[in-house]
């Protein structure tokens, strides 16, 4: 994956969510921790989307 990929934080967040969820379900079934991780992944994705759309908007504005 390219180092400057704009969605790298969201992809990493969801990857960490999947791995942590599997580990929580295997070793310590705690649904509240899994829900917390899901919330963190969703917030990270929303923040990454705002960042990506802002940088695209800013680059289009600088071209004018």
C-alpha positions in Angstrom: 0.0 0.0 0.0 1.3 3.4 -0.9 2.5 5.4 2.1 0.5 8.5 1.2 -2.8 6.7 0.8 -5.5 9.0 2.0 -7.6 6.3 3.7 -4.7 4.6 5.5 -5.9 5.6 9.0 -9.4 4.3 8.4 -8.1 1.0 7.0 -5.7 0.6 9.9 -8.4 1.4 12.4 -10.8 -1.2 10.9 -8.0 -3.8 10.7 -7.2 -3.2 14.4 -10.9 -3.4 15.2 -11.1 -6.8 13.5 -8.0 -8.2 15.2 -8.9 -6.9 18.6 -12.5 -8.2 18.3 -11.2 -11.7 17.5 -8.8 -11.6 20.4 -11.5 -10.3 22.8 -13.9 -13.0 21.7 -11.3 -15.8 22.1 -9.7 -14.8 25.4 -12.2 -12.5 27.2 -15.7 -12.2 26.0 -16.5 -8.5 26.8 -19.1 -7.1 24.6 -18.7 -3.6 26.0 -15.0 -3.5 25.0 -15.9 -4.7 21.5 -18.6 -1.9 21.3 -16.0 0.6 22.4 -13.6 -0.6 19.7 -16.3 -0.4 17.1 -17.1 3.2 18.2 -13.5 4.1 18.0 -13.2 2.7 14.5 -16.4 4.5 13.3 -15.1 7.8 14.8 -11.7 7.3 13.1 -13.4 6.6 9.8 -15.6 9.7 10.0 -12.5 11.8 11.0 -10.6 10.3 8.0 -13.4 11.1 5.7 -13.5 14.7 6.8 -9.8 14.9 6.3 -9.9 13.4 2.8 -12.8 15.6 1.6 -11.2 18.7 3.2 -7.8 18.1 1.5 -9.6 17.5 -1.9 -11.6 20.7 -1.5 -8.5 22.6 -0.5 -6.4 21.3 -3.4 -9.2 22.3 -5.9 -9.4 25.7 -4.3 -5.6 26.2 -4.7 -5.8 25.3 -8.4 -8.1 28.3 -9.1 
